[in-house]
Amino acid sequence: MSARVWRALTYGVPIAFLALFFAYPLASILERGLGSGEDLASSLDVLTDQLTRDVVWFTLWQAVVSTALTIAVGLPASYVLGRYTFRGRSVALAAVTVPFVLPTVVVALAFLAVLPEGLERGWAAILIAHVFFNVAVVVRVVGTFWAGLDPRVSEAAATLGAGPVRSLREVTLPLLAPALAAAASIVFLFSFTSFGIVLILGGPRYSTLETEIYNQAVRIFDLRAAAILALVQLVFVALAIWAATRLEQRLAAGGQRRQERDVLRPFRTRTEKAIATGSLGLLALLVGVPLAVLIERSLAVGNGYSLEAYRTLGRSTDALLATPWEAVVNSLVYAAVAAAIAAVVGGLAAFAVAGSRHGGTRLLDGLLMIPLGASAVMLGFGFVIAFDTAPIDFRSSPWIVPVVQALVAIPFVVRIVVPTLRAIDDRQREAAAVLGASPGRVRREIDLPVAGRALGVAAGFAFAISLGEFGATVFLARPDSPTLPVAIFRFLSRPGELNAGQAYALAVILMAVVAVSVFSIERIRALRTGWS
Amino acid sequence: MTQCHKAALAFVIPSLLAFVVTGCGGKEKPTDVVLVTHDSFVISDDVQAEFEETSGFGLQILQSGDAGELVSKALLTAGNPQGDVLFGVDNNLLSRALDGDLFEPYESRLLDQVEEGYLLDPDYRVTPIDHGEVCLNYDKEWFSDREIQPPQSLDDLTDPRLEGLLVVENPATSTPGLAFLLATVAHYGEPGWQDFWRRLRENDALVVDGWEEAYNVRFSGAAGEGDHPIVVSYASSPPAEVIFATPRPEEAPSAVVRDSCFRQIEFAGVLRGARNEEGARRLVDFLLDERFQEDIPLSMFVFPVNRAAELPPAFEKFAVVPESPLELSPDEIGANRDRWVKEWTRIVLR
């Protein structure tokens, strides 16, 4: 394939996808909102309103603090998983991913049960839940990157007399910086646009921009106020992304990328083992306790425990237009399609972004992040009015679900693949070219094997995200094929002990499916990269 | 082109085509009728099959969030709707839906089996299908264990004896929460309701955002082990506690405060611009038909409006249908709802 065709593909496909399925629907609803109503001046009141200013301030600070805390909690675990090989490593990687894909409603209810009286509601609960949800982003993005860092660099530093702290500060952290910036920006965006967590754990006194947009658009049906708030949110999101991509570019240090199998090693000393146990133990506590509560709830029947809630899942139920098992199957199919779309579109974009460093690629990189920070409510509404005439009236087509899920998953694919691609030593490519390899062959034999590994991780992550995706899908009109999170939500919205039990049982199944799929991806990856 | 690139293209092109193809509906006579409704809508398989057999139309169901979201989306697509019939607009949202010109008038012949009181639109743009009452529920055991008199009325809630026992939903985010606010407006009038809520706040009522948390987590008389024995829920919640328990108890663990109930009526209507208008009318008729009406209580936990419909035994036994629930006219609600919610927020939350 000629360089020109390749370039057209890597830029064209992601841009077209984004334009059609994100920019177009969002622009449609914003235009409708801003164009409605009488005079602009009265609508701009919403901006000067004290309530709005409080909301913006709260949204901002809780997102910043959530991000900092998540990094602090996730970094030690990333170190252990990015440096050592040990029994249960893949299990740990799979387990830490589970919270990230659980529907917020379920997690919020688990937290209400776990957190001590007085702490279970308000800003502290929001922060803890955000860390619980997002720590997987840090561990996976940073951990994967760490596992490709040449350990000889820090070993050299040690030989030259640097202590572990100095070596971490002056050698490892600067090398990790691009992955850290990538992870931080994703965590920030998720916390900034957090909806379900803030709604339930924040209680009625705390609201973020996203909950306020929902309130204006859905409850009050003031589309203009909603559009203005959505624009405010977009401005903040764009600023955050701009800062993050700049930071990533500036920090992108070369450094030799290595195969994971050459990097990971068993623990050598007792201290290493103790540090690892400590960091993973802290994480296990944070992640494990709420998950354990969910399992406990799914088994509780009356005053004792039984499998009743699980046994009844095959039966058709009044809460759904399908049996719960069908919801499990729907979820798997949607997630597989979404992961495939995300891997293709995101993979191509990653090549474009990593391929050059001029302004255009920076822009593409940033644009692909925006769906993470855009209002799910407004996007859902946008889909309803944007695709309403033939030939693309697929407002209610089943395809709409994986497309929206892919939109959320693509940025992860890009985030995971780009740092790896960028870190390929250019001299390797040059050497191949000097030896007569065509650009296509260089890509095939140097870039792809390295990217393939990261792409595998990314696709698995995209699959997991799509499995649990709730925010955007819930705002679409869906045909009668509910996904797991939607099914869980429906069960929770109905009275009766068995309904609650089935909701928790489905949540446990969702956890299991996610854990198993992430675990298998880790195994396959390990086989392909030749562990044996 | 490498294998990998080919594989990528092989995937992208069919998927893009598939989007376009699924979007290209034909222009022939529709064989399906599409119902847009909220997430709480449920229909039993055999009942759906019966509609499809007798009408000759397939039934497609599109669900879209709660009632508020349903109406907001219908307003967005007014004139070019996503389906033929909308079910699930209630009296709290009715004026907004009617002002938005969502519906085509249709007078079902089955309306003669429905009490006059449920017919809120004289122009027949919407047809009443079911009603449900939002009421205070209390945990019977909690009160009998402590030998405390359970609440009998709204007034009792401000009694210091019941301090800290009530959990209510935020009317800005919850349908039953809004209904309860409207109940207090209907009962106390203005400005009486504001005083009532000030006193309720002093009496340490807990406000949560959604029914799920209030009922499943905070309330002591349901699945959760909450510590609040009084909750805003539905008149049909006590029978639900019996029906969905294993083993089924002899009596419901909770009871309803009759004087606190606010009536919600849900309507269906033929959407303006429906592609299948004939099917839409058949569907509205079917929703009023005894077959569907008798399916309603156990599937959606609300009551049929058709007087010929029989209630299931558990409902006969445990459900309370208040004779004179609190009500407000849709116009009054439509004109004041947003202001009331705002004022409530200021009084109770700030």
Contacts between the chains, C-beta under 8 A, distances in Angstrom:
chain1	res1	chain2	res2	distance
A	1	B	1	4.7
A	1	B	2	7.2
A	1	B	5	6.0
A	9	B	5	7.8
A	13	B	12	6.7
A	32	B	76	7.6
A	105	B	212	7.1
A	108	B	213	8.0
A	109	B	212	7.4
A	109	B	213	7.0
A	109	B	216	7.2
A	109	B	217	6.1
A	112	B	213	6.9
A	112	B	217	5.4
A	113	B	217	7.3
A	199	B	173	7.0
A	199	B	209	5.4
A	199	B	210	7.5
A	200	B	209	6.2
A	200	B	210	7.1
A	200	B	213	6.1
A	203	B	207	7.5
A	203	B	208	6.9
A	203	B	209	7.1
A	204	B	170	4.4
A	204	B	172	7.5
A	204	B	173	7.4
A	204	B	207	5.1
A	204	B	208	7.2
A	204	B	209	5.7
A	204	B	345	8.0
A	204	B	349	5.3
A	205	B	349	5.6
A	215	B	172	6.3
A	215	B	173	7.4
A	217	B	72	6.6
A	218	B	65	7.4
A	218	B	68	5.2
A	218	B	69	5.0
A	218	B	72	5.2
A	219	B	68	5.6
A	219	B	172	6.3
A	219	B	173	7.2
A	219	B	341	7.9
A	220	B	338	5.6
A	221	B	71	7.7
A	221	B	72	5.1
A	221	B	75	6.4
A	221	B	96	6.7
A	301	B	246	6.3
A	302	B	245	7.4
A	302	B	246	7.0
A	302	B	247	7.9
A	308	B	246	5.9
A	316	B	45	6.5
A	318	B	42	4.8
A	318	B	44	7.6
A	318	B	298	6.7
A	318	B	299	4.6
A	318	B	300	7.9
A	319	B	42	6.9
A	320	B	42	7.8
A	321	B	42	7.2
A	321	B	43	7.5
A	321	B	61	6.1
A	321	B	63	7.8
A	337	B	15	7.9
A	340	B	11	6.2
A	341	B	15	6.7
A	344	B	8	5.3
A	344	B	11	5.8
A	344	B	12	5.7
A	347	B	8	7.6
A	348	B	8	7.3
A	381	B	72	7.6
A	381	B	73	7.1
A	381	B	76	6.1
A	384	B	73	5.5
A	384	B	76	5.5
A	384	B	77	6.0
A	384	B	82	7.2
A	385	B	76	5.3
A	385	B	77	6.6
A	387	B	23	7.5
A	388	B	77	6.4
A	388	B	80	5.5
A	389	B	80	7.6
A	390	B	23	6.6
A	390	B	24	6.3
A	390	B	25	6.8
A	391	B	20	5.9
A	391	B	23	5.2
A	391	B	24	5.0
A	392	B	19	7.0
A	392	B	20	6.7
A	392	B	23	4.4
A	393	B	23	5.3
A	393	B	25	6.8
A	394	B	19	6.2
A	394	B	22	5.6
A	394	B	23	4.5
A	395	B	77	8.0
A	395	B	82	5.6
A	396	B	34	7.9
A	396	B	62	5.3
A	396	B	82	5.8
A	397	B	19	7.5
A	397	B	22	4.5
A	397	B	23	6.7
A	398	B	22	7.8
A	399	B	18	6.5
A	399	B	19	5.6
A	399	B	22	6.0
A	403	B	19	7.8
A	440	B	2	6.6
A	443	B	2	7.8
A	444	B	2	5.1
A	444	B	4	7.3
A	448	B	2	8.0
A	448	B	4	6.3
A	474	B	65	6.6
A	475	B	65	6.7
A	475	B	69	7.4
A	476	B	64	7.6
A	477	B	36	6.8
A	477	B	62	4.6
A	477	B	63	7.0
A	477	B	64	4.2
A	477	B	73	6.8
A	477	B	82	5.7
A	478	B	62	7.0
A	478	B	63	5.9
A	478	B	64	7.4
A	479	B	60	7.1
A	479	B	61	7.8
A	479	B	62	6.5
A	480	B	60	7.5
A	480	B	61	5.0
A	480	B	62	8.0
A	480	B	63	7.3
A	486	B	39	7.9
A	489	B	39	7.5
A	490	B	39	5.9
A	490	B	40	8.0
A	492	B	212	4.8
A	492	B	216	6.7
A	493	B	39	7.0
A	493	B	40	6.8
A	493	B	211	7.1
A	493	B	212	5.8
A	494	B	40	7.9
A	494	B	240	7.6
A	494	B	301	7.5
A	495	B	215	6.3
A	495	B	222	6.6
A	495	B	233	7.2
A	495	B	234	7.6
A	495	B	236	7.9
A	495	B	237	5.0
A	495	B	240	4.0
A	495	B	241	6.6
A	495	B	244	7.1
A	495	B	301	6.9
A	496	B	223	7.4
A	496	B	240	4.8
A	496	B	241	6.3
A	496	B	243	6.6
A	496	B	244	2.5
A	496	B	245	7.0
A	497	B	222	7.2
A	497	B	223	4.2
A	497	B	241	7.4
A	497	B	244	5.9
A	497	B	245	5.4
A	497	B	246	7.8
A	498	B	244	4.4
A	498	B	245	7.1
A	498	B	246	6.6
A	499	B	244	5.9
A	500	B	216	5.4
A	500	B	223	4.2
A	500	B	224	7.5
A	501	B	223	7.4
